[in-house]
Amino acid sequence: MTRAWRIGIAAGLALGAPAMAKEAALVAYGSRAGMAVSVLSAQGIDSEAAEVRVAHTPENARAFCTLYVMDPSEACVTATMADVAGWVGTRIAGDCTTGVFTGLWGGDMRFLGRLPQRTEFGAEWDFREEDSDTPLDGTTASGYGVVLDQFRAICPARLAD
């Protein structure tokens, strides 16, 4: 799903618009193929009280099992559902004005705007764990792409050029 598409869906949800596509809006919870949850609702997008509620559905689990594990069996879906329920939250919430938000992993993150230059790993935006002086570097290990996707779900205007 492209950046523009996700922003459009988030904007449509925020305005209470009817679904823009038959496919549900997705937000990443991890960096592997198929690691996404479905958006259930959104309110206050781009505001001081932005919130997106999500659920990890059997369809999401099947996508992970098919695309990453390469095992679309019901056993894989069931195991994935149980695993994800143990560590992925059900909402992304934050203050788009201050840039402080809580993602699906819990713990506060802070968005500080555009970096002076892209990192060697392609990070364009300055995201930091709340008590850290170091921006996420853009690597998969840092969680940059997932954090970016989750912030985009609640504060897409902050990432518009």
C-alpha positions in Angstrom: 0.0 0.0 0.0 1.5 3.3 -1.0 2.1 6.3 1.3 -0.5 8.4 -0.5 -3.0 5.5 -0.2 -2.5 5.1 3.6 -2.8 8.9 4.1 -6.0 8.9 2.1 -7.5 6.1 4.1 -6.5 7.8 7.4 -8.0 11.1 6.2 -11.2 9.3 5.1 -11.5 7.6 8.5 -10.9 10.8 10.3 -13.6 12.6 8.4 -16.0 9.7 8.7 -16.0 9.0 5.0 -17.2 5.7 3.7 -14.5 3.1 3.0 -12.3 4.1 0.1 -11.6 0.5 -0.9 -12.8 -2.9 -0.2 -9.5 -3.7 1.4 -9.2 -2.6 5.0 -6.6 0.0 6.0 -3.6 -1.7 7.5 -0.9 -0.5 9.9 2.4 -2.3 10.4 3.3 -3.8 13.8 6.5 -5.4 12.6 8.9 -5.2 9.7 8.4 -8.7 8.2 6.1 -9.3 5.3 2.5 -9.5 6.5 3.1 -8.0 9.9 0.1 -5.7 9.9 -3.1 -5.0 11.8 -6.5 -3.8 10.4 -7.7 -0.3 11.3 -11.1 -0.5 13.1 -11.6 3.2 13.7 -9.8 6.6 13.7 -10.6 9.8 15.4 -8.9 13.1 15.9 -6.4 12.5 13.1 -3.7 15.3 13.0 -5.0 16.7 16.3 -3.8 16.8 20.0 -5.9 13.7 20.6 -5.3 11.4 17.6 -6.2 7.8 18.0 -6.4 4.8 15.7 -7.9 1.6 17.0 -6.7 -1.7 15.4 -7.3 -5.4 15.6 -5.1 -8.3 14.6 -7.5 -10.4 12.5 -7.3 -14.0 11.2 -6.9 -12.4 7.8 -3.8 -10.4 9.1 -2.4 -13.6 10.6 -3.0 -15.5 7.3 -1.1 -12.8 5.4 1.9 -13.2 7.7 1.7 -16.9 7.5 1.5 -16.9 3.7 3.9 -14.1 2.9 6.6 -14.6 5.6 6.3 -18.1 7.1 5.1 -19.6 3.8 2.6 -21.7 5.7 -1.0 -20.6 5.3 -2.3 -23.4 7.5 -4.9 -22.9 10.2 -2.3 -24.0 12.7 0.0 -21.2 11.7 -2.9 -18.7 11.8 -3.9 -19.8 15.3 -0.3 -19.7 16.6 0.2 -16.3 15.1 -3.0 -14.9 16.5 -1.9 -16.1 20.0 1.6 -14.7 19.7 0.6 -11.3 18.5 -2.1 -11.0 21.2 0.7 -11.2 23.7 2.7 -8.2 22.6 0.9 -6.0 20.1 -1.5 -3.3 21.4 -4.9 -2.3 20.1 -4.4 1.4 19.6 -2.0 4.1 18.4 -2.6 7.4 20.2 -0.8 10.7 20.5 -0.6 14.4 20.3 0.3 15.5 16.7 1.2 19.0 17.9 3.9 17.8 20.3 4.7 14.7 18.3 4.5 12.4 21.3 2.7 9.2 20.7 2.3 5.6 21.9 2.6 2.9 19.2 1.4 -0.7 19.1 4.5 -1.8 21.1 3.7 0.5 24.1 6.2 3.1 25.3 6.3 6.7 24.1 8.0 7.9 21.0 8.6 11.5 19.9 8.5 12.9 16.4 10.9 15.8 16.0 10.5 16.6 12.3 12.7 16.1 9.3 16.3 15.2 9.8 18.9 17.7 8.5 19.9 14.9 6.0 18.9 11.3 5.4 20.8 8.7 7.3 22.9 6.2 5.5 20.0 3.8 6.0 17.4 6.2 4.5 15.8 7.7 7.6 14.3 11.0 6.6 12.4 11.8 9.8 13.6 12.2 13.4 11.8 9.6 15.6 13.2 8.9 19.1 12.2 6.9 22.1 10.9 9.4 24.6 13.9 9.4 26.8 16.6 9.1 24.1 18.8 11.6 22.5 19.4 9.4 19.5 17.1 9.3 16.4 16.1 5.9 15.0 18.6 5.3 12.2 16.3 3.9 9.5 17.4 0.3 9.8 14.8 -2.5 10.3 16.5 -3.3 13.6 15.7 0.2 14.9 12.0 -0.2 14.0 12.1 3.0 12.0 9.7 1.8 9.2 7.2 0.5 11.7 7.3 3.6 13.8 6.9 5.8 10.7 3.9 3.8 9.6 2.2 4.0 13.0 2.8 7.8 13.3 1.6 8.2 9.7 -1.7 6.6 10.8 -2.4 9.2 13.4 -0.6 12.3 12.1 -0.3 12.1 8.3 -0.1 15.9 7.9 3.1 16.1 9.9 4.8 14.0 7.2 3.4 16.0 4.2 5.8 18.1 2.2 
